[in-house]
């Protein structure tokens, strides 16, 4: 249960203990909260005490009387706003002159509770403020998490971009230092590997562009009622040379036409990724079974391969950015590590699902279902 | 005196290829492994004169683990850990203090972009050539 700390600043002990009593067994819950909020009451008889508590044990809410023996409530409020302390202040006062109210408002007081107040008035005021506290906490949490993910993404990205550069630089140095001797033919592997790494880097950059485009939201999305079968034929043509090279048979099972409301470019990215993976992670002479169909108001895309498959543990990591399953079987297969995370983002944005079944050395089956939108 | 044999372990096939060539050109025999586990199997039946290990392979600390295992089997075989980590993260590893030496069983850390002449000097020093 979430705990919210409430500091009561009032020189009358009766008010302080009254607030403590009212909030002791009080809880606030809203449908959007994971769990109900409880309250812990801290008491301060003077403004000076309040400032000390704010600095050592920061509460979430301050119930602040204006008329205090030493410094006034309004000065405590001004101290809080001047130091940009993250706390919600509610003024409680029976002497709320207009002038004090205006000053308090300017200094960021969230609300006023006139004194005397009933337990019910206090509770309903606290309820509203609790919602505010909850939102602030969530915003902070999201902000921190977002920054962390961004940082991780960038550091992995810079590694992924640097690795091919290092490799290519190494090869160029070999040529520069004539490490393979004076015969130009002996450098064929050096040159070919450099070209491969450049190609890999280009693919990574293209994937990154796709990812940014998708993450920037559906602003540029061009939803059209299109024939998915036609798009699928284009994808098949794209991957066919790869399949022929490795003697892999492509089986395509589909209705004559399949009209669906979707962005043509995005569905092409999805199909290209699944099909090229089904070939890349297949065995020579293997098969790919590709099915498009409509059932239960959903578009279903099924891509099955007879390839290397993967373990349960590998399956859980598969859709994360820059995750490439590293093992003996995949070491010679190149990829940016972004393909499936892009696919997942696209499918998610259409409220679709991806299911994956896989058996090591037998093959994997990816099943996508996207609802017909209304 | 017969040629010394150097074991190079790295999961990046390009780096492995380049390093192998570089070390061969310095006049050594080279045996390669593409990862921690392959290298662990190799050393069961084979004792290199020196090892050059990548740090991050199957795991982020594969180089350390492998280094520890090699040292346990062959305490006298010098180990170099080659890493690009310094350039990428700014974290620099070094094994100057005795305490580090106890903890990480490597004799030298070197940057992956090391020049041939520097590499030769370091290898000769470790092999007392």
Interface residues (C-beta under 8 A of the other chain):
Chain A: X155 X158 X159 X162 X163 X166 X167 X169 X170 X171 X173 X174 X177 X179 X180 X189 X193 X197 X326 X331 X332
Chain B: X11 X12 X13 X14 X15 X17 X18 X21 X22 X25 X34 X58 X84 X87 X88 X89 X112 X113 X116
